[in-house]
Amino acid sequence: MSADLKALLEAQNDIHGRMSRSVDNLRKMGVTNITAGAVHARLTILDNLWAKFEAQHELIRATLKDRYMESEYAKSDFIDTAECTYVSQRSTLSDYADRLRAESAVAPRMESKSDSSPKTALPRIKLPPFSGAYEDWPSFRDLFLSLVGENPSVSNIERFHYLRSCVKGSAEKLIRSLTVTSENYDRAWAILAKHFENKK
């Protein structure tokens, strides 16, 4: 066997090994690093390896000529084995890509769903109104904080909406000028707390 042919056969083995490790190498990156970009890069590498494998396969055929069918390379169906490896690795990587696409399409919907769920879930527990009577402040404060203020699934802007819907009278006047933004919730709560907790 010529040195060139030996080198080609070794190269084919090497390429086959690299193709067969495509999915494993992707998984080794860890779940958080398996992004659409990483999968796309792996697919590109795999396609390039397969193109090189096919090109070298033709070179081996051309080098062996009539002896090709009698060669160990042909008899072992190495080209078919490599093709199956390429197809199975590529389909697994494509599944990853599809899953990531589906997840990124679902993610915004999921977020908006979780954002809106407190709006339907919270009113079931009736939030107490607060009219500005000093003696009612401690019970209102504690209940509001446990239902809304310290609920991790409620955003600040939602907290402010709930607060606005609860306060009446003099309490409402204190925070009326604040626009409903996430930054202003803390401000509004601080204004109310300062006003109603400092009065004896």
TIZAKE-189080 format. One record per residue (C-alpha): residue number from 1; residue in one letter; z, x, y. Coordinates in nm, 4 decimals. Each point is the difference from the previous one (the first is absolute). Layout:
REM residues N
+-----+------+----------+----------+----------+
| pos | code |        w |        u |        v |
+-----+------+----------+----------+----------+
| NUM |    A |        Z |        X |        Y |
...
+-----+------+----------+----------+----------+
This chain:
REM residues 200
+-----+------+----------+----------+----------+
| pos | code |        w |        u |        v |
+-----+------+----------+----------+----------+
|   1 |    M |   0.0000 |   0.0000 |   0.0000 |
|   2 |    S |  -0.0983 |   0.1416 |   0.3373 |
|   3 |    A |   0.2664 |   0.0731 |   0.2612 |
|   4 |    D |  -0.1591 |  -0.2561 |   0.2321 |
|   5 |    L |   0.0167 |  -0.2730 |  -0.2625 |
|   6 |    K |   0.3586 |   0.0894 |  -0.0867 |
|   7 |    A |   0.0931 |  -0.0203 |   0.3700 |
|   8 |    L |  -0.1701 |  -0.3396 |   0.0313 |
|   9 |    L |   0.1829 |  -0.1407 |  -0.3032 |
|  10 |    E |   0.3320 |   0.1286 |   0.1311 |
|  11 |    A |  -0.0765 |  -0.1527 |   0.3387 |
|  12 |    Q |  -0.0722 |  -0.3361 |  -0.1676 |
|  13 |    N |   0.3385 |   0.0141 |  -0.1758 |
|  14 |    D |   0.1693 |   0.0831 |   0.3276 |
|  15 |    I |  -0.1719 |  -0.2875 |   0.1838 |
|  16 |    H |   0.0876 |  -0.2418 |  -0.2792 |
|  17 |    G |   0.3650 |   0.1058 |   0.0239 |
|  18 |    R |   0.0046 |  -0.0484 |   0.3763 |
|  19 |    M |  -0.1611 |  -0.3441 |  -0.0276 |
|  20 |    S |   0.2516 |  -0.1082 |  -0.2647 |
|  21 |    R |   0.2908 |   0.0933 |   0.2328 |
|  22 |    S |  -0.1278 |  -0.1937 |   0.3046 |
|  23 |    V |   0.2352 |  -0.2977 |  -0.0342 |
|  24 |    D |   0.2974 |   0.2158 |  -0.1065 |
|  25 |    N |  -0.0489 |   0.2239 |   0.3022 |
|  26 |    L |  -0.0053 |  -0.3058 |   0.2261 |
|  27 |    R |   0.3227 |  -0.1322 |  -0.1555 |
|  28 |    K |   0.1679 |   0.3391 |   0.0411 |
|  29 |    M |  -0.0231 |  -0.0516 |   0.3763 |
|  30 |    G |   0.2671 |  -0.2701 |  -0.0239 |
|  31 |    V |  -0.0320 |  -0.3708 |   0.0737 |
|  32 |    T |   0.0499 |   0.0292 |   0.3762 |
|  33 |    N |  -0.2823 |   0.2547 |   0.0300 |
|  34 |    I |  -0.2555 |  -0.2006 |  -0.1998 |
|  35 |    T |  -0.1898 |  -0.1343 |   0.2982 |
|  36 |    A |  -0.3532 |  -0.1387 |   0.0233 |
|  37 |    G |  -0.1071 |   0.3388 |   0.1418 |
|  38 |    A |   0.1520 |   0.1914 |  -0.2927 |
|  39 |    V |  -0.1716 |  -0.2272 |  -0.2540 |
|  40 |    H |  -0.3316 |   0.0323 |   0.1842 |
|  41 |    A |   0.0311 |   0.3815 |  -0.0007 |
|  42 |    R |   0.0734 |  -0.0005 |  -0.3755 |
|  43 |    L |  -0.3047 |  -0.2225 |  -0.0627 |
|  44 |    T |  -0.2208 |   0.2363 |   0.2010 |
|  45 |    I |   0.1271 |   0.3034 |  -0.1948 |
|  46 |    L |  -0.0542 |  -0.1824 |  -0.3304 |
|  47 |    D |  -0.3561 |  -0.1030 |   0.0935 |
|  48 |    N |  -0.0802 |   0.3575 |   0.1021 |
|  49 |    L |   0.1397 |   0.1351 |  -0.3280 |
|  50 |    W |  -0.2110 |  -0.2458 |  -0.1989 |
|  51 |    A |  -0.3148 |   0.0887 |   0.1969 |
|  52 |    K |   0.0654 |   0.3681 |  -0.0717 |
|  53 |    F |   0.0661 |  -0.0753 |  -0.3673 |
|  54 |    E |  -0.3339 |  -0.1821 |  -0.0328 |
|  55 |    A |  -0.1881 |   0.2783 |   0.1786 |
|  56 |    Q |   0.1513 |   0.2617 |  -0.2329 |
|  57 |    H |  -0.0713 |  -0.2211 |  -0.2999 |
|  58 |    E |  -0.3689 |   0.0150 |   0.0890 |
|  59 |    L |   0.0250 |   0.3798 |   0.0346 |
|  60 |    I |   0.1550 |   0.0268 |  -0.3468 |
|  61 |    R |  -0.2790 |  -0.2158 |  -0.1462 |
|  62 |    A |  -0.2609 |   0.2133 |   0.1716 |
|  63 |    T |   0.1646 |   0.3224 |  -0.1228 |
|  64 |    L |   0.0339 |  -0.1156 |  -0.3618 |
|  65 |    K |  -0.3423 |  -0.1712 |  -0.0126 |
|  66 |    D |  -0.0815 |  -0.0748 |  -0.3687 |
|  67 |    R |   0.3416 |   0.1166 |  -0.1129 |
|  68 |    Y |   0.1776 |  -0.2594 |   0.2118 |
|  69 |    M |   0.0364 |  -0.2679 |  -0.2714 |
|  70 |    E |   0.1433 |   0.2578 |  -0.2407 |
|  71 |    S |   0.2544 |   0.1333 |   0.2513 |
|  72 |    E |   0.3708 |  -0.0724 |  -0.0266 |
|  73 |    Y |  -0.0205 |  -0.1354 |   0.3565 |
|  74 |    A |  -0.2491 |  -0.2711 |  -0.1034 |
|  75 |    K |   0.1614 |  -0.0739 |  -0.3367 |
|  76 |    S |   0.3426 |  -0.0532 |   0.1530 |
|  77 |    D |  -0.1455 |  -0.2661 |   0.2363 |
|  78 |    F |   0.1715 |   0.1822 |   0.2844 |
|  79 |    I |  -0.2195 |  -0.1709 |   0.2617 |
|  80 |    D |   0.1095 |  -0.3442 |  -0.1278 |
|  81 |    T |   0.3653 |   0.1025 |  -0.0071 |
|  82 |    A |  -0.0242 |   0.1288 |   0.3569 |
|  83 |    E |  -0.1826 |  -0.3137 |   0.1137 |
|  84 |    C |   0.2738 |  -0.2227 |  -0.1484 |
|  85 |    T |   0.2627 |   0.2124 |   0.1754 |
|  86 |    Y |  -0.1869 |  -0.0322 |   0.3301 |
|  87 |    V |  -0.0380 |  -0.3783 |  -0.0345 |
|  88 |    S |   0.3639 |  -0.0633 |  -0.0981 |
|  89 |    Q |   0.1384 |   0.2253 |   0.2750 |
|  90 |    R |  -0.2325 |  -0.1508 |   0.2589 |
|  91 |    S |   0.0873 |  -0.3579 |  -0.0945 |
|  92 |    T |   0.3747 |   0.0774 |   0.0208 |
|  93 |    L |  -0.0455 |   0.1589 |   0.3425 |
|  94 |    S |  -0.2123 |  -0.2968 |   0.1124 |
|  95 |    D |   0.2778 |  -0.2349 |  -0.1138 |
|  96 |    Y |   0.2439 |   0.1984 |   0.2138 |
|  97 |    A |  -0.2351 |  -0.0329 |   0.2981 |
|  98 |    D |  -0.0379 |  -0.3770 |  -0.0548 |
|  99 |    R |   0.3772 |  -0.0435 |  -0.0340 |
| 100 |    L |   0.0637 |   0.1920 |   0.3233 |
| 101 |    R |  -0.2630 |  -0.2085 |   0.1799 |
| 102 |    A |   0.1604 |  -0.3209 |  -0.1292 |
| 103 |    E |   0.3485 |   0.1181 |   0.0984 |
| 104 |    S |  -0.1081 |   0.0938 |   0.3507 |
| 105 |    A |  -0.1629 |  -0.3436 |   0.0372 |
| 106 |    V |   0.3165 |  -0.1735 |  -0.1254 |
| 107 |    A |   0.2479 |   0.2187 |   0.1925 |
| 108 |    P |  -0.0626 |  -0.1490 |   0.3477 |
| 109 |    R |   0.0241 |  -0.3494 |  -0.1486 |
| 110 |    M |   0.3227 |   0.0907 |  -0.1784 |
| 111 |    E |   0.1499 |   0.1367 |   0.3209 |
| 112 |    S |  -0.0883 |  -0.3076 |   0.2009 |
| 113 |    K |   0.1394 |  -0.2117 |  -0.2820 |
| 114 |    S |   0.3342 |   0.1792 |   0.0040 |
| 115 |    D |   0.0031 |  -0.0163 |   0.3801 |
| 116 |    S |  -0.0438 |  -0.3746 |  -0.0049 |
| 117 |    S |   0.2292 |  -0.0798 |  -0.2927 |
| 118 |    P |   0.3220 |   0.0128 |   0.2052 |
| 119 |    K |  -0.1475 |  -0.2658 |   0.2295 |
| 120 |    T |  -0.0077 |  -0.2404 |  -0.2926 |
| 121 |    A |   0.3028 |   0.1365 |  -0.1841 |
| 122 |    L |   0.2496 |   0.0289 |   0.2847 |
| 123 |    P |  -0.0006 |  -0.3494 |   0.1489 |
| 124 |    R |   0.1260 |  -0.1323 |  -0.3352 |
| 125 |    I |   0.3353 |   0.1479 |   0.1020 |
| 126 |    K |   0.0474 |  -0.1783 |   0.3288 |
| 127 |    L |   0.0428 |   0.2524 |   0.2763 |
| 128 |    P |   0.2843 |  -0.1045 |   0.2284 |
| 129 |    P |  -0.0803 |  -0.0853 |   0.3619 |
| 130 |    F |   0.1965 |   0.1866 |   0.2633 |
| 131 |    S |   0.0473 |  -0.1720 |   0.3319 |
| 132 |    G |   0.1911 |   0.2760 |   0.1767 |
| 133 |    A |   0.3563 |  -0.1104 |  -0.0759 |
| 134 |    Y |   0.2072 |   0.3169 |  -0.0278 |
| 135 |    E |   0.2118 |  -0.1303 |  -0.2871 |
| 136 |    D |  -0.3153 |  -0.0637 |  -0.2074 |
| 137 |    W |  -0.1370 |   0.3523 |   0.0443 |
| 138 |    P |   0.1848 |   0.1817 |  -0.2842 |
| 139 |    S |  -0.1058 |  -0.2504 |  -0.2690 |
| 140 |    F |  -0.3569 |  -0.0207 |   0.1365 |
| 141 |    R |  -0.0230 |   0.3816 |   0.0203 |
| 142 |    D |   0.1224 |   0.0539 |  -0.3570 |
| 143 |    L |  -0.2207 |  -0.2680 |  -0.1530 |
| 144 |    F |  -0.3096 |   0.1019 |   0.1967 |
| 145 |    L |   0.0439 |   0.3677 |  -0.0918 |
| 146 |    S |   0.0470 |  -0.0745 |  -0.3700 |
| 147 |    L |  -0.2989 |  -0.2381 |  -0.0195 |
| 148 |    V |  -0.2418 |   0.1675 |   0.2402 |
| 149 |    G |   0.1266 |   0.3089 |   0.1819 |
| 150 |    E |   0.0810 |   0.2021 |  -0.3115 |
| 151 |    N |  -0.2688 |  -0.1471 |  -0.2267 |
| 152 |    P |  -0.2374 |   0.2897 |  -0.0828 |
| 153 |    S |  -0.2935 |  -0.2331 |  -0.0732 |
| 154 |    V |   0.0013 |  -0.1362 |   0.3576 |
| 155 |    S |  -0.1759 |   0.1963 |   0.2725 |
| 156 |    N |   0.1494 |   0.0415 |   0.3484 |
| 157 |    I |  -0.2577 |  -0.2272 |   0.1577 |
| 158 |    E |   0.0949 |  -0.2733 |  -0.2485 |
| 159 |    R |   0.3688 |   0.0607 |   0.0685 |
| 160 |    F |  -0.0700 |  -0.0568 |   0.3682 |
| 161 |    H |  -0.1865 |  -0.3253 |  -0.0783 |
| 162 |    Y |   0.2975 |  -0.1228 |  -0.2021 |
| 163 |    L |   0.2438 |   0.1053 |   0.2705 |
| 164 |    R |  -0.2042 |  -0.1820 |   0.2645 |
| 165 |    S |  -0.0049 |  -0.3146 |  -0.2148 |
| 166 |    C |   0.3813 |   0.0086 |  -0.0387 |
| 167 |    V |   0.1250 |   0.0677 |   0.3510 |
| 168 |    K |   0.0367 |  -0.2816 |   0.2505 |
| 169 |    G |   0.1432 |  -0.0500 |   0.3455 |
| 170 |    S |   0.1604 |   0.2986 |   0.1716 |
| 171 |    A |  -0.0721 |   0.2280 |  -0.2996 |
| 172 |    E |  -0.3704 |  -0.0820 |   0.0153 |
| 173 |    K |  -0.0082 |   0.0728 |   0.3759 |
| 174 |    L |   0.1278 |   0.3548 |  -0.0646 |
| 175 |    I |  -0.3024 |   0.0980 |  -0.2107 |
| 176 |    R |  -0.2619 |  -0.2410 |   0.1396 |
| 177 |    S |  -0.1764 |   0.2717 |   0.2014 |
| 178 |    L |  -0.0586 |   0.2246 |  -0.3038 |
| 179 |    T |  -0.3380 |  -0.0302 |  -0.1680 |
| 180 |    V |   0.0043 |  -0.0379 |  -0.3780 |
| 181 |    T |  -0.0749 |   0.3520 |  -0.1233 |
| 182 |    S |   0.1633 |   0.2041 |  -0.2743 |
| 183 |    E |   0.1485 |   0.2408 |   0.2585 |
| 184 |    N |   0.1596 |  -0.2833 |   0.1964 |
| 185 |    Y |   0.1968 |  -0.1421 |  -0.2951 |
| 186 |    D |   0.2571 |   0.2811 |   0.0175 |
| 187 |    R |   0.0152 |  -0.0379 |   0.3769 |
| 188 |    A |   0.0535 |  -0.3762 |  -0.0227 |
| 189 |    W |   0.2693 |   0.0358 |  -0.2645 |
| 190 |    A |   0.1781 |   0.2674 |   0.2070 |
| 191 |    I |  -0.0069 |  -0.2237 |   0.3104 |
| 192 |    L |   0.1533 |  -0.2920 |  -0.1912 |
| 193 |    A |   0.2586 |   0.2156 |  -0.1765 |
| 194 |    K |   0.1056 |   0.1699 |   0.3225 |
| 195 |    H |   0.0289 |  -0.3288 |   0.1873 |
| 196 |    F |   0.1844 |  -0.2049 |  -0.2650 |
| 197 |    E |   0.2224 |   0.2682 |  -0.1458 |
| 198 |    N |   0.1325 |   0.1338 |   0.3272 |
| 199 |    K |   0.1282 |  -0.3356 |   0.1221 |
| 200 |    K |   0.3556 |  -0.0688 |  -0.1043 |
+-----+------+----------+----------+----------+
